[in-house]
Amino acid sequence: MQMTWLEEQLKAAVGTELKFIISFHVYDGARYQGNDLWKEEPTKEYNELLRDYHENIVIEVGAHDHYADLRYHSSHNVPDLKDTSEQFYFHNIVINPGITPNKGQNPGIAMLEIDENNLPINV
């Protein structure tokens, strides 16, 4: 049901200037004690939506892991999805520490530096 709603929103934006920032707590690929926190079918469906509507998605913002990271993926070699005819990058995601201090944790802030090759350093 959530994926259907997301797809409807993304589909309505095709051919328009409308862009999306997708925000969530537990991001696709997050794990806890070695266990995936997303089930296989929703992960596949989500990655397919991100890839198919990449031109309207600016960035994803997530948390959960209590560290900072920047990630992106190629449209090729996505698990369970057929490679696109042209290769492009999508699934741009910034992962933040927890957004709120909970149970005595540090405040949820992070600092990232980007080097001359646009890669994160000093994360």
KEBALO-804917 format. One line per field, with one value per residue (C-alpha): residue in three letters; residue number from 0; x, y, z. Coordinates in Angstrom, 2 decimals. Layout:
residu = ALA  ...;
num = NUM  ...;
x = X  ...;
y = Y  ...;
z = Z  ...;
***
This chain:
residu = MET  GLN  MET  THR  TRP  LEU  GLU  GLU  GLN  LEU  LYS  ALA  ALA  VAL  GLY  THR  GLU  LEU  LYS  PHE  ILE  ILE  SER  PHE  HIS  VAL  TYR  ASP  GLY  ALA  ARG  TYR  GLN  GLY  ASN  ASP  LEU  TRP  LYS  GLU  GLU  PRO  THR  LYS  GLU  TYR  ASN  GLU  LEU  LEU  ARG  ASP  TYR  HIS  GLU  ASN  ILE  VAL  ILE  GLU  VAL  GLY  ALA  HIS  ASP  HIS  TYR  ALA  ASP  LEU  ARG  TYR  HIS  SER  SER  HIS  ASN  VAL  PRO  ASP  LEU  LYS  ASP  THR  SER  GLU  GLN  PHE  TYR  PHE  HIS  ASN  ILE  VAL  ILE  ASN  PRO  GLY  ILE  THR  PRO  ASN  LYS  GLY  GLN  ASN  PRO  GLY  ILE  ALA  MET  LEU  GLU  ILE  ASP  GLU  ASN  ASN  LEU  PRO  ILE  ASN  VAL;
num = 0  1  2  3  4  5  6  7  8  9  10  11  12  13  14  15  16  17  18  19  20  21  22  23  24  25  26  27  28  29  30  31  32  33  34  35  36  37  38  39  40  41  42  43  44  45  46  47  48  49  50  51  52  53  54  55  56  57  58  59  60  61  62  63  64  65  66  67  68  69  70  71  72  73  74  75  76  77  78  79  80  81  82  83  84  85  86  87  88  89  90  91  92  93  94  95  96  97  98  99  100  101  102  103  104  105  106  107  108  109  110  111  112  113  114  115  116  117  118  119  120  121  122;
x = 0.00  2.81  4.70  1.52  1.09  4.76  4.55  1.42  3.20  6.31  4.32  2.31  5.57  6.89  7.39  7.00  9.45  8.31  11.19  11.15  13.22  12.38  12.83  12.64  14.16  15.17  16.69  16.88  19.98  19.94  20.76  20.66  22.80  23.28  19.57  18.17  15.52  13.69  12.09  13.25  10.13  9.62  13.36  13.16  10.01  11.52  14.76  12.79  10.74  13.88  15.53  12.48  11.71  15.29  14.92  12.35  14.10  16.73  17.91  16.89  17.52  17.65  19.06  18.96  22.63  24.02  26.78  27.02  27.49  26.76  25.84  24.66  24.12  24.49  21.48  23.47  23.95  20.93  19.96  16.88  16.53  17.48  20.22  19.04  20.20  22.11  23.99  23.18  23.41  20.45  19.50  21.40  21.16  22.56  22.49  22.54  22.99  19.69  17.67  16.73  18.81  17.25  18.37  21.33  22.76  24.68  22.64  21.78  24.28  27.05  29.64  30.80  33.56  33.65  37.03  37.93  36.59  33.19  33.80  32.98  35.99  36.35  32.94;
y = 0.00  2.45  1.57  2.10  5.56  6.42  5.24  7.34  10.45  9.81  8.97  12.21  14.19  12.73  15.49  18.24  20.32  18.59  17.02  14.82  14.44  11.10  11.01  7.95  6.44  2.91  3.05  0.29  -1.74  -1.01  -3.97  -4.73  -7.48  -8.95  -8.98  -7.01  -4.57  -4.50  -7.59  -8.74  -7.91  -4.33  -3.69  -4.76  -2.71  0.38  0.17  -0.21  2.91  4.89  3.79  4.33  7.80  8.92  12.15  13.41  12.29  14.71  12.75  10.32  11.21  8.45  7.64  4.60  3.57  6.35  7.26  9.46  8.31  9.38  6.74  6.37  3.41  2.63  1.56  -1.59  -4.51  -3.71  -6.99  -8.58  -5.84  -6.04  -3.59  -0.49  0.05  3.17  3.34  6.21  6.91  7.05  6.20  9.21  8.87  10.68  8.60  10.54  9.56  9.23  12.38  12.75  12.02  8.98  6.87  9.14  9.12  11.99  14.68  13.53  15.62  14.78  16.61  15.43  16.83  16.33  16.03  17.29  14.02  14.56  11.70  11.95  12.16  12.60  11.02;
z = 0.00  0.84  -2.34  -4.38  -2.84  -3.48  -7.07  -7.66  -6.35  -8.45  -11.57  -11.28  -11.34  -14.61  -17.17  -14.58  -12.57  -9.35  -7.38  -4.27  -1.13  0.44  4.20  6.48  9.57  8.54  5.04  2.46  3.30  7.05  9.27  12.96  14.46  10.99  10.10  7.15  8.34  5.01  3.48  0.06  -2.00  -0.67  -1.13  -4.78  -5.36  -3.70  -5.69  -8.89  -8.09  -7.27  -10.50  -12.72  -11.33  -10.59  -12.54  -10.03  -6.84  -5.55  -2.51  0.21  3.84  6.43  9.82  12.09  12.08  14.31  11.89  8.83  5.25  1.66  -0.90  -4.47  -6.77  -10.42  -12.47  -13.26  -10.88  -8.70  -7.01  -8.62  -11.28  -14.95  -15.97  -17.82  -21.41  -20.35  -17.06  -14.70  -10.98  -8.63  -5.03  -3.69  0.07  3.07  6.24  9.48  13.09  14.94  14.46  18.12  21.20  22.79  25.72  26.48  22.95  21.44  19.73  16.21  14.24  11.80  9.76  6.35  4.20  0.44  -1.31  -4.79  -6.29  -4.62  -2.19  1.53  3.85  7.61  8.15;
***
